[in-house]
Amino acid sequence: MKTSIKTLVASAMTAIVLSTTVVTAFAAEKVTAKEKVAENMDIKKLVVNGNTKVFIVQSNRDWVSIGDDNQDKVTIKQIGNTLSINSSEETPVVVTVYVKDLYRISAADAADVRTVGTVDLPYLQVIMRDHAKAHIKAKTESLYTDLAGDASLELLGATDSHTIKNASIGNLKTEKLAAVKTKNLPVGTRLAMNDTHDSTKRANEGVSKR
């Protein structure tokens, strides 16, 4: 099902008071506390393009918050559980995405994606392209990162397993990420996170049978 942000916002509340944490994080961006929102969403994959700055906040429900001044500057569409955000403005347009159980973040062009606080997720894929940049603090069982072009990614937090596929490894910062196990893949390798999870599960089952 394809839903435009205008349809989503039409039935939503018009005033939301952000938490102290979020307001502090947005202070430099001059985002007002009164925002229009879209609710009742199911977000598993987040795709960010253009000149867009997206803040990700973990919540007990999935929804999107956009400043009143930015309603006409950004395009937001949802197809299934994939939320796509894009802006062609000269200055970054700020959007806040609240998620419960996100498992993929894809960013391209000049997109800037940041988590507010630590997101606690079983599995997370982060795919970066072009000049996109991201600052992700997460606690996961399995983490998969794929970088190409001039994209940059800073990872913080902890994971049991980190699988890396980079065409530009110099743009990946992991100094503040505690990974129990790290695996580097060749650039041409195609590996989805669920493949990694299934392989690990099969290996564990084999050990238990012995």
DRENFINU-800048 format. One record per residue (C-alpha): residue in one letter; x, y, z. Coordinates in steps of 0.2 Angstrom, whole numbers, padded with zeros to 4 digits, always signed. Layout:
N
aXYZ...
END
This chain:
210
m+0000+0000+0000k+0007+0017-0005t+0003+0031+0006s+0008+0050+0004i+0013+0060+0019k-0002+0072+0016t-0014+0058+0019l-0005+0052+0034v-0004+0069+0042a-0022+0073+0039s-0028+0063+0053a-0014+0065+0065m-0012+0077+0080t-0005+0094+0076a+0004+0097+0092i+0017+0086+0100v+0028+0090+0115l+0045+0082+0112s+0054+0074+0126t+0069+0083+0134t+0081+0071+0126v+0075+0075+0108v+0073+0093+0111t+0091+0094+0117a+0097+0085+0102f+0087+0096+0090a+0092+0113+0098a+0105+0116+0085e+0093+0113+0071k+0080+0125+0078v+0066+0113+0077t+0050+0119+0086a+0041+0108+0099k+0025+0109+0089e+0025+0097+0075k+0014+0088+0063v+0015+0070+0064a+0009+0054+0055e+0005+0039+0066n-0001+0021+0065m+0014+0016+0054d+0024+0000+0053i+0042+0005+0049k+0055-0009+0047k+0065-0001+0033l+0070+0017+0032v+0077+0025+0015v+0083+0042+0016n+0089+0052+0000g+0092+0070-0005n+0097+0084+0007t+0088+0077+0022k+0093+0075+0040v+0084+0062+0050f+0084+0058+0068i+0079+0041+0074v+0072+0038+0091q+0067+0021+0098s+0049+0021+0104n+0035+0009+0108r+0026+0014+0092d+0031+0019+0074w+0027+0037+0069v+0035+0052+0060s+0036+0070+0066i+0040+0085+0054g+0041+0103+0058d+0027+0114+0052d+0039+0124+0041n+0045+0108+0033q+0029+0101+0027d+0031+0107+0009k+0050+0104+0008v+0050+0085+0010t+0042+0070+0002i+0038+0055+0013k+0030+0039+0006q+0027+0022+0014i+0026+0006+0004g+0023-0009+0015n+0034-0007+0030t+0047+0004+0020l+0047+0022+0024s+0056+0033+0011i+0061+0051+0014n+0068+0063+0001s+0071+0082+0000s+0079+0092-0014e+0081+0108-0004e+0097+0117-0003t+0097+0117+0016p+0094+0101+0026v+0076+0097+0030v+0074+0089+0047v+0063+0074+0050t+0061+0064+0066v+0057+0045+0064y+0051+0035+0079v+0053+0017+0077k+0050+0001+0088d+0059-0013+0078l+0068-0005+0063y+0080-0017+0055r+0087-0008+0039i+0093+0010+0036s+0098+0015+0019a+0105+0033+0015a+0111+0041-0001d+0115+0058-0009a+0118+0070+0005a+0107+0062+0018d+0112+0063+0036v+0105+0050+0048r+0108+0050+0067t+0101+0040+0082v+0095+0049+0097g+0102+0039+0112t+0104+0020+0109v+0093+0010+0099d+0091-0008+0105l+0088-0020+0090p+0090-0038+0087y+0097-0035+0069l+0102-0020+0060q+0108-0016+0042v+0116+0001+0038i+0118+0004+0019m+0127+0020+0014r+0130+0027-0003d+0136+0044-0012h+0140+0057+0001a+0128+0051+0014k+0133+0051+0032a+0127+0043+0048h+0130+0042+0067i+0122+0026+0074k+0123+0021+0092a+0115+0004+0094k+0115-0012+0104t+0112-0027+0092e+0114-0046+0091s+0120-0044+0073l+0125-0029+0063y+0128-0028+0044t+0136-0012+0036d+0138-0009+0018l+0147+0007+0012a+0152+0014-0005g+0157+0030-0013d+0161+0045-0001a+0148+0039+0012s+0154+0039+0030l+0147+0030+0045e+0151+0031+0063l+0146+0016+0074l+0144+0016+0093g+0137+0004+0105a+0139-0015+0105t+0135-0030+0095d+0138-0049+0095s+0143-0049+0077h+0148-0036+0064t+0148-0040+0046i+0157-0027+0035k+0156-0024+0016n+0165-0008+0011a+0171-0001-0005s+0178+0014+0005i+0183+0007+0022g+0192+0023+0027n+0175+0031+0030l+0169+0018+0043k+0173+0022+0061t+0171+0008+0074e+0182+0014+0088k+0167+0016+0100l+0159+0000+0094a+0161-0016+0105a+0160-0031+0093v+0162-0049+0099k+0165-0055+0082t+0169-0045+0066k+0169-0052+0048n+0175-0042+0032l+0167-0047+0016p+0174-0044-0002v+0166-0029-0010g+0157-0040-0023t+0148-0051-0010r+0130-0051-0009l+0124-0055+0009a+0108-0050+0018m+0107-0049+0036n+0094-0063+0038d+0107-0075+0028t+0119-0071+0042h+0106-0074+0055d+0101-0091+0047s+0119-0097+0045t+0123-0093+0064k+0107-0102+0069r+0111-0118+0059a+0129-0118+0066n+0122-0117+0083e+0110-0131+0080g+0124-0142+0073v+0134-0139+0089s+0119-0144+0100k+0116-0160+0091r+0134-0166+0094
END
